[in-house]
Amino acid sequence: MRRTTVLAALVSLVIFGRSASSQSAEPTVDPKEAAAALQAGDYPRAERLFRAIVDAKPDAPFAWYRLGYAMHA
């Protein structure tokens, strides 16, 4: 019984610890730099920069939208 409780606690700690660390990731690319590349028409560079942003922060809707725009421009 005790072994099961300890195992469940460890699994919970790993799962919740991992999700908390992934949410706190900040993009290493300046969104203004990516937007400037998009504005200048440098679509390959804008795509690369926005992809780095969405990799670091997948809940950034503006970055997903602009990534799609850069990919299909």
N, C-alpha and C positions, 0 to 999 in steps of 0.2 A: 504494500500500500504506500509506504513512504517513498519507495523507489519510483513509483508511478507519479506521485505528486512532484517530486524533484524533476523528473523528466519533463512533465507538462510545464513546469515553471521555466525550465531552460528553453524549451521550444518556443514558448510565448515570448521570452526575452529576446531570442534571436529574431523572431518574426517582427515584433514591434520595434526593436532597436534598428533593424534594417530599414523599415519603412520610415522611421523618423529621420534617419540620416539621409535618405534619398530625397526627402522633401526639403531639406535645408540647403541643398546644393544651389549655389549661385552661379549664374553664367559667367564664364571667364572672358567672354566677348562682350564688348560694349554694344548695346543695342543701337546706339546712335551711329556707330561705325558701320554696322550692318545696314541700317536705313540709308546712310549716305551712299553706300555702294549700290543699293537698289535704285536710289534717286539718280545716280550717275549713269545707270544703265549697265553697270558691271555685274551682270546677272550670275555668272559663275562664282564670283567672289561673294556676292550677297547670299547665294545659296549655301556656300560653305559656312559663312558666318551665322546665318540663321539656323542652320542645322546644328551647329555647336551650341547655340542658345537653347533649342528645343531638347537637345540631349541632356543639358544640365538642368533645364526647368521645363518639363513636359506639360505643365499646366499654364503655360504662357500663350494664350490664344492669338495675340498679335503676332508672335513669332511664327506660329504655325501658318497663319494666313499669308504672311509675307514670304515664308519659305515656299509655299505653294505658288505664289505669284512669281517669285524668282525662277522657279523650276519650269514654269510654263510661259514665260515671257519671251 
